[in-house]
Amino acid sequence: MSNDTGMMPIGNTREEVAAQPRVIARVLADLAPTIETLARQMAERNINQVLASGSGDSWFAAQAVRTAWETYAGVPFEPLQAYEYAAYGRLGDDEQTAHFVISSSGRPTTTWDALDLALASGALVIGVTDNPAEDNPFVSKPPVALIPRGSKVGWPAQTTSATIATLISLAIAFGKARGHLSADQAADLEARLNAIPDQMTAVLEQSAARIQSFLSDHQSKHAGQRCQYTFVGGGPSFAMAQNGSALLAAGPQDASLALTVEEFHHALRIGVALPEDIVILIAPDSVVNSRCVDTARVVRAWGSHLFVVATPETADLLLTESDGVVVPSVPDGMSPLLTLLPLHILSIELAARKLATGYQRPKSVPQ
């Protein structure tokens, strides 16, 4: 929360979050030639399934782009938790498999083991990392590396969004190269992706004011009470729900839970929600809209607090302006690039409020 009392510095996080529009624009421009070449290589190799391994925000990024890959590239896409893949392996990998192994830092972790297992599988392995150092195994070992160069001094922000943007761009290019997308369809998707950095700026500006208002209202009603946070979403938005939960652990160090929109109902999770608890519903326009409507209705009926990340098509889920953020409409496969931003702002604002009260991170208990 700060350089002295927390795991990650809040000041750097603010800067890295604010810089995301500029960073994503640079990533899309700088990596375009590499992505075009790799897409042709994948098409020539007749890649017919794609895997992506990572841990933490790298794994969430992999989950976030599944819809984009299966829609734009027309191939099965499976996100894998890197340690689980390294420990258990996976059947069916062959020379027609592409495997992204993602590690922003490239530092020694179990993702190194996942990389080695992927390299031994016969698949086309592509390292994805923000660290360009020659001794980074995600650069030196695979035949191809994608290096977005996102910054992560604070808790994860740029590294997540830059990886998502990189992999979506490649999904479009590969879809075009293998004939799944026409030239016109690919050009339209590329134009919409390239427009997102400007949209990100507006989302960040709106999110700060809305989240401050929401949290101030919550604090006025429940001052001194500890609340439980639940993040809810479907499809790509469930990946963002998991990311949102992880952001609260990394920054303000608050406990939270991430659920798919159906499991929120099926498992009767609302039954344990208290009036001081907060549900963050990530609900861009998508095929799960009806279940998002159910979620909003139930949370309000139960008396808990609801914050919604919506698009114009789902904006009626907000009863007042401070009930959430309305981000621009984009294809569902691209929506994480915008719905993630309010979650970044939320984590920063919660951390800042704790620091303002003199909060100190509890010291570890010796084992």
PyMOL commands that set and color helices and strands:
alter all, ss='L'
color gray80, all
select helices_A, chain A and resi 10-18+20-30+32-44+57-64+66-73+82-88+110-119+137-140+158-177+183-194+196-222+236-250+261-266+269-272+289-302+312-317+321-323+332-334+336-356
alter helices_A, ss='H'
color red, helices_A
select strands_A, chain A and resi 49-54+77-81+97-102+124-128+144-146+229-233+256-260+278-283+305-310+324-326
alter strands_A, ss='S'
color yellow, strands_A
deselect
rebuild
show_as cartoon
